[in-house]
Amino acid sequence: MTERFAVIGSGLIGRAWAIVFARAGREVRLWDMSDAALQDAGVRLGENLKDLEAQGLIPDAAAARARVTLAGSLEEALDGATWMQESVAEKAEIKAELFARAAAVAGPDAILASSSSAIAASRFTEHVTGRERCLIAHPVNPPYLIPLVELCPAPWTDPAVPDRARAIMDSVGMVPVTVNREIEGFVLNRLQGALLAEAFRLVDDGIVSVEDVDRTVRDGLGLRWSFMGPFETIDLNAPDGLSDYCDRYGPFYKRVQDEAAPREWDADLVGRVEAERRRNLLKTGLSARQSWRDRRLMALLRHKRDADTDHGT
């Protein structure tokens, strides 16, 4: 019997999760409180799947689309599901109500996961019956093109659930990381936040332009980071590896950290960065540029898939 996944919320993230599961050969039930949004998602995910097929990333878009059913109710979506992926609005009270309803009708062994970007599971699952099977499964936008997913339990999550969740995410082609305890922003957003903090600081102090910050990451750091992480990067950047790198450059990084006082992203600073961005891309061009980004991500995903056997080990 084909494993069934329920996706609750049919916006950008929910639609992308439906693609992830359907692409992996799983049966998907997609539901949204808004029928208009749900119908629109059905059309859009079909288009996304065709784009993936055109890029050679899936063999049959029509077959994948056929595995997605637009459910008429939450109960229908959860019937027989082994996994629920909640992707509703980023508001704790909405998630709390949804999880309480879901826990009452989902199978006893179903994992109940949230796509929450910043709200910890403890803020909306405390009073849920069966709260021990709830956790965060935070993806990166869009998850059908960027496979990382952060798994973060609540204090009362059964310790076996993150392990089960990790195995399930592996099985559908995602790249799971386990966040061992709740922390605001989880891991990815904290790493991104550290880079953004320094980027805004450098621009605010007149050290570099907005465009040249983007160039530094896009054509510098980002090239390495597309296939290795920061620890592997520094491990390969000194003759004797990571410890050697830290011996050489640790004092420099300590001085940088000491001078990096917190900087508020106030209206003046944000306005200046916004103005520089708009000189390069008008707001009317954002949608087209987002589509361009997704096509480039597809090409990169295809390259990384094809290069999986050539990883230097």
N, C-alpha and C positions, 0 to 999 in steps of 0.2 A: 504493500500500500504506500502511495506517495505521501511523504511528510507534508503537512499543511501548516502554512504560516498565515497569521492574521495581521494585517497592517491597518491601524486605526488612525485616520487623518490622511487626506489625499492631496495635501499640498506638495510643494517641491520635494521635501524630505520623504514624506510618505510614498509618493509616486516613485521616487528613486529606490526606496527599500523594496517596493513591489517588483521592480526590475531586477534587483539583486537576487531575490528569492526565485523568481520565475526563470531567470537566466541560468540558475543552478539546477533547474529541473524540478523545483518544488511547486506544489499547488498553493496559490495565494488567494486569500479573500480580502479584498480592499473595501473599507467602509469609511464613510464620512457623515457627520451630522447634516451637512449640506448636500442635497442630492445634485444640485447644479455643479458644485465643485467636484463631486464624485464622477459625474458624467464627463466633465472636462478632463479630469485626470485620466480616464479611460482612453480618450483620444490622444492625449499628450504622451502617455507612456508607450502607446503604439508607435508614435512618431520617433520617440527616443530609441526604441528597440530597432526600428528600421535604420536609424543612424549607426547603431552598433553593428548591425549586419553589414552595412555598406563599408564600414571600417575593418571588417573581417574579425570582429571581436565576439560575435555569436554566429552560429551556423544558420539559424532559422528564426527570424523575428516573429513570424506568424505563429509558430508553435509556442514560443515563449509567451506571446500575448494571449494565446488560448488558455494558458495555465492561470491567468488572472481573472477572477470572478469579482464583479462589483456586487458586494453584499447589500441586502436590503435593511439589515439591522446589525447592531453590535452582537446580538446573540447568534445570528447566522454566520457572522465573520469568525466568531470564536468556536463554533461547533467543530469539534475534532481537531482543533489547532494545538500544536505542541509548543508554539512560540507566538506571543503577541508583541508587535513592535508599535508602541504608541508614538505618534508624531503630531499631536495636536498643539494648540497654542502654548507658548512658553509662559504659562501662568500656573502657579502651584495649585490654586483652588480648582481650576479646570482639570488638571491632571489627577488631583485627589478624587474628584467625583468619578472620573473615567475609570481609574484603577479600582475603586470600590465596586462599581458596576461590573467591571470585567472579572474581578476575582470571584464574584458570585455566580458567574455562568461558565467560566473557563474550566477545562478539565483539571483535575487535582494535580497533575504533573506538569502542566503548562508553565513555561517561564513567562513572566510578565515584564517586559523591558520597555524602557522609555528612551526616546531620542533626545532628551533634555540636553541643552547646550551648557547650562550653568546651574540649574536647580538640582540640588542633591536629592536622591530618592527618599531620604529621611523626612524631607519637608512635605511629601504628599503620600507616603505609604504607611505612616505610623499606625493609623487606625484601620488599615485594610486587613480583612480576614485573609489569612494566608500570606501575610506580608513577607514571609521568609523566602518566597520565590520571586520577589521583585528586585530589580536592579536597573542601573543605567546602562544603555548601550548607545553611547554618543558617537555618531558618525561625523565624517567631514563632508562638507557640501561640495559637489553632489556625490553621495555614497556609491552610486553605481559606476563612478569613474575614479574615485579615490577610496581605496579599500580599507583604510584604517578605521577601527571602531574601538572606543574606550569602554571597558567594562568596569563599572564601579558599584559595589554593593552598598546597601544601607547597613547600619550597625546590626540589624536583626536578620539580614539575608543569610540563609543557610549556606555555610562555607562550600557545600558541594555545588551550589547553583552557578557561581562564576566559572567553575571548572567545566560544567556542562555547557554553559553559554559559550565559553571559549571554543570547545569542540564543535559546537553547532556553527559558530561564525566561521571557523576554519572550513567546515564542510560546504559552505555556500560561497567560498572564494573571498571572504573578507580577511583582514589582517588584524586580529584582536590583540589588544594590550590590556593587562589587568592593573587597575588602579586599586591598590590594596586597602585604602580607606578614603572616606570622603574628604575632599578638599575643593574649595571654590575654584571653578574653572577647569577642574580635572587636570589633565597633563598638557594636552595640545594647546589649549587656549592660554595656559600659563607660559608655555614656551613662546607662543606667538606674541603674547603680551609683553614679554621681556624684549623681544626684538622691536616691537612697535614703540615701546617706551623710549628706547634709545634712538629710533628713527625720528620720532617727534622732537626729542631733545636736540639732536644734531641739526635739524631744520630750524628749530626755534632759536638756537644759538648762532645761526648764520654760517655754520660750518659747511653745509652742502645743500644742494637743491633737492626738491621732492623727486624730480626725475632721476637725479644721479643716485639717490638712495635706492630707487627701484632698479636702476642699472646695476648697482653694487650687488644686490641680492639676485636679480634675474640672471646676470651674466658672470657672477662670481660665486657667492655662497650657494645659490640655488642649484647650480650645475652639479656640485658634489652632493648636496642634500637630496637630490632626486633619486640617488641610489645608495646613499649611506647616511648614517646619523652622526651627530656631533662627536660622540665618543670614538667611533671608528675613524672619523675625520682626523682627530688629533692623534690617534694611535698611528696613523699613517703619515703624519706630518713631522715626525722627528725620527732620527736614525734608529733610536732604541725604543720607540713606541711611546705609549701614553705617559708613563712616568717621566721619561726623558723630556717630553713636551711640557709637562707641568713644571719640571725643574727649570726649564729655560724661560717659560713665559708666565708662570704663575704670579710672580711679583708684579708684572705689567697688568695682568687682569685684575689683581687685587687693587692696584691704584685706580683703574678705571671704575671698579665697583664703588670705591670710596668717594669718588667725585660725582657719582651718578645719583644726585639727589632727586627724589620724586618730582615730577613735573605735571601739573594739571593740564589736561587738554581743554583749555578754556576757549571761549568763542573766537577770540582773536587768532589764536594758533590754528584752530580747526579751520577758520575762515581762510587763512593764508594757504594752508595745505590744499583746501578745496579749490581755491582760485587757481593754483598751479595745476592741479589735476584737470580742471575744466579747460585750461588752455591746450591740454593734450587730448582731451576727450570730452565733448559736450555731453550733457545729460541725455540728450536725445539719442546718443550713440551707445549708451550703456547696454541696452538689450542686445544689440548686434555684437558688441564686444564680449558679452557673456557667452553668446553662442560660439564666437571665435574661440574663447577660452575652453569651452567644452570640447570643441573639435581638436584643439591642441592636446588636451588631456587624453582624448581617445588615442591620438597618435602616440603619445608618450606611454600610455598603458599598453598599446600593442607592442611598442619597442621593448618595454620592460618584460612583457610576457615572452617575447621571442628570445630575450637575452637571459632568461631564467637559468639556463644550463651553463652560462658563462659568467660565473660570479667569483672566479678567482680562487676557489677552494678545491 
